[in-house]
Amino acid sequence: MSTTARFSGKVVLVTGSSNGIGRATAILFAQEGAKVTITGRNAQRLEDTKQEILKAGIPEDHVLAIATDLATEEGQDKLINETIQKFGKLDILVNNAGAAFNDDEAKTGVDQNVSIYDKIMQINLRSVVTLTQKAKKYLVEAKGEVVNVSSIAAGPQAYPALPYYAMSKSALNQYTRSVAIDLIQHGVRVNSVSPGAVATGFRQAMGMPVETYEKYTQFLQSHKECIPYGSIGQPIDIAHIIAFLADRKLSSYIIGQTIVADGGSTLVMGMQAHNMMDILKS
Ligand code: NDP
């Protein structure tokens, strides 16, 4: 590992790194010289992330794997305390873990059960708030960076299929802005990335079978009003943006912003999805 790698000497904690965007992010940081704490509840998938990091030639003592539930305060304490114990500091916190849940009765919109609201807010918002509180002291010492993973579901478009998920992400965007201004006085930067559709375990975690997920992505990719770019995003596309926002040399003057990476999805309005001239001619 070259000592000139851009994150050499940095310690990074990536939540939700047992899968998807978090896994790609942890691997990228490790490849670029960082020591990484990886985490998730699923011990097997977490081990898979660790093995991928080791396969890339990273020394084992650069990786700390902690299987725990981030929705609990004990889990969060474990993450911070064990990271400090092993690596002695924390430079970069990536609040990436997140999920959406379907209502047992498949209700959407106003009727979606409020227990779903509680579960979603707990992992997508509350855990970000409390983990950032617990990390603050170390981030201030390191003059570090926080990168939150939001979503284009935050709006301004409506998201009636999963309103509480969308609300959790719009609240997260406001948290990013507000905390960025609070922490920059201590030299800590906070920013976020808002992905569009990305090929991860997210839908499977919601209970979508693999074949249905393939059908879903095929549809999105073949409809330019869904993804103008024409293909779904890959976890590494988002990992590169997270690394950019955590790299003070490249992004030092960006404070409290979210970078949208969605293949153009949010730029398309419904009324532009059809060729009006053809419709008016018929
Ligand atoms: P994945 O399901 O692939 O990964 C989610 C990660 O979060 C997993 O590592 C999972 O670990 C972890 N996680 C979820 N709940 C908990 C919990 N209670 N405790 C600890 N870890 C938890 O999905 P993505 O990679 O897609 O999701 C990453 C982020 O990206 C999320 O915040 C999501 O909202 C956001 N996003 C994703 C989009 C997409 O299209 N994929 C689009 C926009 C935003 P484990 O299961 O092992 O606990």
Boltz pocket constraint, residues with backbone or C-beta under 6 A from the ligand:
constraints:
  - pocket:
      binder: B
      contacts: [[A, 15], [A, 16], [A, 17], [A, 18], [A, 19], [A, 20], [A, 21], [A, 22], [A, 39], [A, 40], [A, 41], [A, 42], [A, 43], [A, 45], [A, 68], [A, 69], [A, 70], [A, 71], [A, 95], [A, 96], [A, 97], [A, 98], [A, 99], [A, 123], [A, 149], [A, 150], [A, 151], [A, 152], [A, 194], [A, 195], [A, 196], [A, 197], [A, 198], [A, 199], [A, 200], [A, 201], [A, 202], [A, 203], [A, 205]]
      max_distance: 6.0
